[in-house]
Amino acid sequence: MLRDPVQLIDQAISELEDLSVLFADEIDTRIHGVTQLSREGRIYKRAHESISVLLPQLRAARQLQQPEQFLHARTHRPFCVDCE
């Protein structure tokens, strides 16, 4: 079953944003210093950091999934086929 890449990326971004919030709540470094994090807290922190790196890359990839005519219009100047 093939899926639309745009939908798949959008879904991944949404779910990773949710996970990022969940991990941030679990870490709660404002109350507990980083040195006081439990083993699980450190794992959550690493996962949160990884998601923070991945999200901008997914958003950039999402922008590349625009229809071809929009990409062409953004990157090339208009031209006339019948002009000399």
N, CA, C and O atoms as a MOPAC input file, in Angstrom:
PM7 MOZYME 1SCF
protein

 N      0.84600 1    -1.17800 1     0.00000 1
 C      0.00000 1     0.00000 1     0.00000 1
 C      0.88500 1     1.23200 1     0.00000 1
 O      1.64400 1     1.46400 1     0.94100 1
 N      0.78400 1     2.01100 1    -1.04800 1
 C      1.55400 1     3.24000 1    -1.14400 1
 C      0.82600 1     4.36500 1    -0.43500 1
 O     -0.40200 1     4.45200 1    -0.45900 1
 N      1.61300 1     5.22200 1     0.19700 1
 C      1.02700 1     6.36300 1     0.88700 1
 C      1.58500 1     7.64100 1     0.29500 1
 O      2.69500 1     7.66200 1    -0.23700 1
 N      0.82100 1     8.68700 1     0.39100 1
 C      1.24900 1     9.99200 1    -0.08400 1
 C      2.39600 1    10.48000 1     0.80600 1
 O      2.22600 1    10.56900 1     2.02200 1
 N      3.56000 1    10.79900 1     0.22900 1
 C      4.70900 1    11.22700 1     1.03500 1
 C      4.41800 1    12.46400 1     1.88200 1
 O      4.90300 1    12.57800 1     3.00700 1
 N      3.62800 1    13.38700 1     1.34000 1
 C      3.30500 1    14.59700 1     2.09400 1
 C      2.51400 1    14.24500 1     3.35000 1
 O      2.80300 1    14.75300 1     4.43300 1
 N      1.52500 1    13.38300 1     3.20700 1
 C      0.73200 1    12.95900 1     4.36100 1
 C      1.60000 1    12.22900 1     5.38200 1
 O      1.47900 1    12.45300 1     6.58600 1
 N      2.45500 1    11.37500 1     4.90100 1
 C      3.32100 1    10.60400 1     5.77700 1
 C      4.26700 1    11.51800 1     6.55900 1
 O      4.44800 1    11.33800 1     7.76400 1
 N      4.86200 1    12.48300 1     5.88800 1
 C      5.75700 1    13.42700 1     6.56900 1
 C      4.97500 1    14.27300 1     7.57100 1
 O      5.42600 1    14.47600 1     8.69800 1
 N      3.80600 1    14.76700 1     7.16500 1
 C      2.98400 1    15.57000 1     8.07900 1
 C      2.60800 1    14.77800 1     9.33100 1
 O      2.65000 1    15.30400 1    10.44300 1
 N      2.24400 1    13.51800 1     9.14000 1
 C      1.88500 1    12.66600 1    10.27800 1
 C      3.09900 1    12.44900 1    11.18200 1
 O      2.98100 1    12.51700 1    12.40500 1
 N      4.25600 1    12.19000 1    10.58600 1
 C      5.47600 1    11.97500 1    11.37200 1
 C      5.82900 1    13.22700 1    12.17000 1
 O      6.19300 1    13.13200 1    13.34300 1
 N      5.72700 1    14.39100 1    11.54900 1
 C      6.02200 1    15.64500 1    12.24600 1
 C      5.07600 1    15.82100 1    13.42400 1
 O      5.50900 1    16.15600 1    14.52600 1
 N      3.80000 1    15.60100 1    13.19700 1
 C      2.80900 1    15.76200 1    14.26400 1
 C      3.08300 1    14.82200 1    15.43900 1
 O      3.04800 1    15.23200 1    16.59900 1
 N      3.35600 1    13.56300 1    15.12100 1
 C      3.59900 1    12.58300 1    16.18200 1
 C      4.91200 1    12.85500 1    16.91700 1
 O      4.99400 1    12.67100 1    18.13100 1
 N      5.93500 1    13.29100 1    16.18500 1
 C      7.20600 1    13.61700 1    16.83900 1
 C      7.07400 1    14.86000 1    17.71500 1
 O      7.70900 1    14.94100 1    18.76700 1
 N      6.26400 1    15.82000 1    17.29900 1
 C      6.01700 1    16.99300 1    18.14700 1
 C      5.32700 1    16.57300 1    19.44100 1
 O      5.66400 1    17.07300 1    20.51400 1
 N      4.36300 1    15.66000 1    19.34600 1
 C      3.69000 1    15.14900 1    20.53800 1
 C      4.67700 1    14.43100 1    21.46100 1
 O      4.66700 1    14.63100 1    22.67500 1
 N      5.52500 1    13.59700 1    20.86600 1
 C      6.53500 1    12.88600 1    21.65800 1
 C      7.50400 1    13.85200 1    22.32200 1
 O      7.89700 1    13.65200 1    23.47100 1
 N      7.88300 1    14.88100 1    21.61100 1
 C      8.80900 1    15.86800 1    22.15100 1
 C      8.22700 1    16.52800 1    23.40200 1
 O      8.92800 1    16.72000 1    24.39600 1
 N      6.94700 1    16.87000 1    23.34100 1
 C      6.28000 1    17.47000 1    24.50500 1
 C      6.22900 1    16.47000 1    25.66000 1
 O      6.47500 1    16.83100 1    26.81100 1
 N      5.91200 1    15.22500 1    25.34900 1
 C      5.85800 1    14.18100 1    26.37500 1
 C      7.21100 1    14.01800 1    27.05600 1
 O      7.29200 1    13.97200 1    28.28400 1
 N      8.27500 1    13.93100 1    26.25600 1
 C      9.61000 1    13.77000 1    26.82400 1
 C     10.01800 1    14.99600 1    27.62500 1
 O     10.63400 1    14.86400 1    28.68200 1
 N      9.68700 1    16.18000 1    27.14200 1
 C     10.01500 1    17.40700 1    27.87600 1
 C      9.33600 1    17.41200 1    29.23600 1
 O      9.93500 1    17.82100 1    30.23000 1
 N      8.08900 1    16.96000 1    29.28300 1
 C      7.38300 1    16.87300 1    30.56400 1
 C      8.04100 1    15.85400 1    31.48000 1
 O      8.14400 1    16.07600 1    32.68700 1
 N      8.48400 1    14.74800 1    30.92000 1
 C      9.13400 1    13.71400 1    31.72400 1
 C     10.47200 1    14.20200 1    32.28200 1
 O     10.82600 1    13.90300 1    33.42200 1
 N     11.18900 1    14.93800 1    31.48200 1
 C     12.50000 1    15.42800 1    31.90500 1
 C     12.35600 1    16.51300 1    32.96500 1
 O     12.94600 1    16.43300 1    34.04200 1
 N     11.56300 1    17.52700 1    32.63800 1
 C     11.29500 1    18.66000 1    33.51700 1
 C     12.57900 1    19.17700 1    34.16900 1
 O     12.69800 1    19.18800 1    35.39400 1
 N     13.53200 1    19.60300 1    33.34700 1
 C     14.83300 1    20.04100 1    33.85000 1
 C     14.75700 1    21.34400 1    34.63400 1
 O     15.71900 1    21.70700 1    35.31100 1
 N     13.65000 1    22.04500 1    34.55900 1
 C     13.53400 1    23.28000 1    35.34400 1
 C     13.44800 1    22.97000 1    36.83600 1
 O     13.88700 1    23.76400 1    37.66800 1
 N     12.88100 1    21.81200 1    37.16700 1
 C     12.74000 1    21.43900 1    38.57600 1
 C     13.88600 1    20.53900 1    39.00700 1
 O     14.46800 1    20.73000 1    40.07500 1
 N     14.20400 1    19.56200 1    38.17900 1
 C     15.26100 1    18.60100 1    38.48700 1
 C     16.45800 1    18.90800 1    37.60400 1
 O     16.33900 1    18.86400 1    36.37900 1
 N     17.59100 1    19.21500 1    38.17900 1
 C     18.79100 1    19.48300 1    37.38300 1
 C     19.16500 1    18.28500 1    36.54600 1
 O     18.80300 1    17.15200 1    36.86500 1
 N     19.88900 1    18.53600 1    35.47500 1
 C     20.28100 1    17.46400 1    34.55700 1
 C     21.07300 1    16.39200 1    35.28500 1
 O     20.96600 1    15.21300 1    34.94700 1
 N     21.86000 1    16.77200 1    36.26900 1
 C     22.65400 1    15.78800 1    37.00400 1
 C     21.78000 1    14.89900 1    37.87100 1
 O     22.21900 1    13.82700 1    38.28600 1
 N     20.55900 1    15.31600 1    38.15100 1
 C     19.66400 1    14.53900 1    39.00700 1
 C     18.70900 1    13.64900 1    38.21600 1
 O     17.86300 1    12.97100 1    38.79900 1
 N     18.84100 1    13.65100 1    36.91100 1
 C     17.95200 1    12.81700 1    36.10600 1
 C     18.23600 1    11.34200 1    36.34900 1
 O     19.38700 1    10.92300 1    36.46600 1
 N     17.17900 1    10.57900 1    36.42100 1
 C     17.31600 1     9.12800 1    36.54400 1
 C     17.79100 1     8.55800 1    35.21100 1
 O     17.90400 1     9.27800 1    34.21900 1
 N     18.06100 1     7.28400 1    35.20300 1
 C     18.46300 1     6.62300 1    33.96000 1
 C     17.38800 1     6.82400 1    32.89300 1
 O     17.70300 1     7.13600 1    31.74500 1
 N     16.13100 1     6.64700 1    33.26500 1
 C     15.02300 1     6.84100 1    32.32800 1
 C     14.96800 1     8.29000 1    31.85600 1
 O     14.71500 1     8.56300 1    30.68300 1
 N     15.20600 1     9.21200 1    32.78200 1
 C     15.19900 1    10.62900 1    32.43300 1
 C     16.27000 1    10.97200 1    31.41700 1
 O     16.03900 1    11.77000 1    30.50800 1
 N     17.44600 1    10.36900 1    31.56800 1
 C     18.52500 1    10.60600 1    30.60100 1
 C     18.15900 1    10.04400 1    29.22800 1
 O     18.47700 1    10.64500 1    28.20200 1
 N     17.49400 1     8.89600 1    29.21100 1
 C     17.04600 1     8.31200 1    27.94500 1
 C     16.01900 1     9.23300 1    27.28700 1
 O     16.08300 1     9.47900 1    26.08300 1
 N     15.07500 1     9.73800 1    28.07600 1
 C     14.07700 1    10.66900 1    27.55300 1
 C     14.75400 1    11.92900 1    27.02000 1
 O     14.35800 1    12.46200 1    25.98300 1
 N     15.76600 1    12.39800 1    27.72600 1
 C     16.47500 1    13.60400 1    27.31100 1
 C     17.16900 1    13.38900 1    25.97000 1
 O     17.09900 1    14.25000 1    25.09300 1
 N     17.83200 1    12.25800 1    25.80400 1
 C     18.49300 1    11.96100 1    24.52000 1
 C     17.46300 1    11.83400 1    23.39100 1
 O     17.69000 1    12.31300 1    22.28000 1
 N     16.34700 1    11.19500 1    23.68100 1
 C     15.29000 1    11.06100 1    22.66400 1
 C     14.74500 1    12.44700 1    22.29300 1
 O     14.51600 1    12.73400 1    21.11800 1
 N     14.54200 1    13.29600 1    23.29500 1
 C     14.05300 1    14.66000 1    23.06300 1
 C     15.04200 1    15.44100 1    22.19800 1
 O     14.63000 1    16.15700 1    21.28500 1
 N     16.31800 1    15.31400 1    22.47200 1
 C     17.34500 1    16.00300 1    21.68600 1
 C     17.35800 1    15.48900 1    20.24700 1
 O     17.50100 1    16.27300 1    19.30800 1
 N     17.21300 1    14.19500 1    20.07300 1
 C     17.19000 1    13.61400 1    18.72700 1
 C     15.99700 1    14.12400 1    17.92700 1
 O     16.12400 1    14.45300 1    16.74700 1
 N     14.85600 1    14.18600 1    18.56600 1
 C     13.65200 1    14.69600 1    17.90100 1
 C     13.84400 1    16.16100 1    17.52500 1
 O     13.40900 1    16.59200 1    16.45700 1
 N     14.49400 1    16.92900 1    18.39900 1
 C     14.73800 1    18.34700 1    18.13200 1
 C     15.61300 1    18.55000 1    16.90000 1
 O     15.49300 1    19.56600 1    16.21600 1
 N     16.48700 1    17.59800 1    16.61500 1
 C     17.32700 1    17.66100 1    15.41800 1
 C     16.54100 1    17.18600 1    14.19900 1
 O     16.68800 1    17.74500 1    13.11300 1
 N     15.72600 1    16.17900 1    14.36600 1
 C     15.00800 1    15.56900 1    13.25200 1
 C     13.86800 1    16.44100 1    12.71700 1
 O     13.64900 1    16.48500 1    11.50700 1
 N     13.14400 1    17.12900 1    13.59300 1
 C     11.97900 1    17.89800 1    13.15900 1
 C     12.30600 1    18.94400 1    12.08800 1
 O     11.59400 1    19.00400 1    11.08500 1
 N     13.33600 1    19.76400 1    12.24600 1
 C     13.63100 1    20.73300 1    11.18000 1
 C     13.98900 1    20.05600 1     9.84700 1
 O     13.67100 1    20.57800 1     8.77900 1
 N     14.64300 1    18.90600 1     9.91500 1
 C     14.98500 1    18.18200 1     8.69000 1
 C     13.72600 1    17.65400 1     8.00500 1
 O     13.62300 1    17.69600 1     6.77900 1
 N     12.78400 1    17.16500 1     8.77900 1
 C     11.52300 1    16.69100 1     8.20400 1
 C     10.71800 1    17.84500 1     7.61100 1
 O     10.09900 1    17.69700 1     6.55800 1
 N     10.72900 1    18.98400 1     8.28400 1
 C     10.02100 1    20.15500 1     7.75100 1
 C     10.63800 1    20.60200 1     6.42500 1
 O      9.91800 1    20.98400 1     5.50200 1
 N     11.95000 1    20.55600 1     6.33100 1
 C     12.63000 1    20.90600 1     5.07600 1
 C     12.27400 1    19.90100 1     3.98700 1
 O     12.01400 1    20.29100 1     2.84900 1
 N     12.25900 1    18.62400 1     4.31900 1
 C     11.88300 1    17.59100 1     3.35300 1
 C     10.43800 1    17.78100 1     2.91000 1
 O     10.10400 1    17.54900 1     1.74800 1
 N      9.59600 1    18.19600 1     3.82200 1
 C      8.18100 1    18.45400 1     3.50600 1
 C      8.06400 1    19.55300 1     2.46400 1
 O      7.24500 1    19.45700 1     1.55000 1
 N      8.87300 1    20.59200 1     2.59200 1
 C      8.84200 1    21.69500 1     1.62900 1
 C      9.24000 1    21.23300 1     0.22500 1
 O      8.75700 1    21.76600 1    -0.77400 1
 N     10.11700 1    20.24500 1     0.16300 1
 C     10.54900 1    19.73000 1    -1.13900 1
 C      9.48000 1    18.88700 1    -1.81700 1
 O      9.59500 1    18.58800 1    -3.00600 1
 N      8.45000 1    18.50100 1    -1.09100 1
 C      7.38800 1    17.65400 1    -1.63800 1
 C      6.28500 1    18.45200 1    -2.31100 1
 O      5.24000 1    17.89600 1    -2.65000 1
 N      6.50200 1    19.75300 1    -2.51200 1
 C      5.49400 1    20.57000 1    -3.18100 1
 C      5.38400 1    20.15300 1    -4.64400 1
 O      6.33400 1    19.61300 1    -5.20900 1
 N      4.23500 1    20.39900 1    -5.25300 1
 C      4.06600 1    20.04900 1    -6.66100 1
 C      5.14400 1    20.71200 1    -7.53000 1
 O      5.62100 1    21.80200 1    -7.21500 1
 N      5.51300 1    20.05100 1    -8.60600 1
 C      6.60900 1    20.49200 1    -9.48300 1
 C      6.42400 1    21.91700 1    -9.99200 1
 O      7.39600 1    22.66900 1   -10.06400 1
 N      5.20300 1    22.30500 1   -10.34500 1
 C      5.01400 1    23.64000 1   -10.90000 1
 C      5.32200 1    24.72900 1    -9.87800 1
 O      5.78200 1    25.80900 1   -10.25100 1
 N      5.07800 1    24.46500 1    -8.60000 1
 C      5.40200 1    25.45400 1    -7.57300 1
 C      6.90700 1    25.54900 1    -7.38000 1
 O      7.44500 1    26.64200 1    -7.20200 1
 N      7.58300 1    24.41800 1    -7.41500 1
 C      9.04200 1    24.43200 1    -7.27800 1
 C      9.66200 1    25.17300 1    -8.46700 1
 O     10.57900 1    25.97600 1    -8.29300 1
 N      9.15900 1    24.90300 1    -9.67000 1
 C      9.69000 1    25.55600 1   -10.86100 1
 C      9.47900 1    27.06700 1   -10.77400 1
 O     10.38300 1    27.83600 1   -11.09900 1
 N      8.30800 1    27.49300 1   -10.34300 1
 C      8.00400 1    28.91800 1   -10.25200 1
 C      8.88300 1    29.60700 1    -9.22000 1
 O      9.24200 1    30.77200 1    -9.39600 1
 N      9.23300 1    28.91100 1    -8.15000 1
 C     10.05000 1    29.52000 1    -7.09900 1
 C     11.51400 1    29.59100 1    -7.48900 1
 O     12.20400 1    30.52300 1    -7.07300 1
 N     12.01400 1    28.65000 1    -8.26700 1
 C     13.44600 1    28.58000 1    -8.51400 1
 C     13.85700 1    29.11000 1    -9.88000 1
 O     15.04100 1    29.36100 1   -10.10300 1
 N     12.91300 1    29.28800 1   -10.80200 1
 C     13.24300 1    29.73600 1   -12.13900 1
 C     12.39900 1    30.96000 1   -12.50100 1
 O     11.26000 1    31.12100 1   -12.06200 1
 N     13.00600 1    31.79800 1   -13.30900 1
 C     12.27100 1    32.95600 1   -13.80000 1
 C     11.32000 1    32.50200 1   -14.90200 1
 O     11.62300 1    31.56500 1   -15.64100 1
 N     10.17000 1    33.16500 1   -15.01300 1
 C      9.22200 1    32.80200 1   -16.06400 1
 C      9.84900 1    33.00900 1   -17.44800 1
 O     10.69900 1    33.88000 1   -17.63600 1
 N      9.41800 1    32.20200 1   -18.39700 1
 C      9.93700 1    32.34100 1   -19.75600 1
 C      8.77700 1    32.16800 1   -20.74000 1
 O      7.73600 1    31.59700 1   -20.41800 1
 N      8.99500 1    32.67200 1   -21.92200 1
 C      7.98200 1    32.60400 1   -22.98200 1
 C      8.40000 1    31.55500 1   -23.98300 1
 O      9.49800 1    31.62400 1   -24.53600 1
 N      7.53300 1    30.57800 1   -24.22600 1
 C      7.84900 1    29.49000 1   -25.14800 1
 C      7.86800 1    30.00400 1   -26.59700 1
 O      8.69100 1    29.56500 1   -27.40000 1
 N      6.96100 1    30.93400 1   -26.92500 1
 C      6.82900 1    31.42100 1   -28.31800 1
 C      7.73200 1    32.61900 1   -28.61500 1
 O      7.81800 1    33.04500 1   -29.76700 1
 N      8.39800 1    33.16400 1   -27.61700 1
 C      9.25100 1    34.34100 1   -27.83800 1
 C     10.59800 1    33.92200 1   -28.40600 1
 O     11.04900 1    32.79600 1   -28.19100 1
 N     11.24200 1    34.83600 1   -29.13600 1
 C     12.56000 1    34.54800 1   -29.70500 1
 C     13.64600 1    35.03500 1   -28.79000 1
 O     14.82800 1    34.88200 1   -29.09900 1

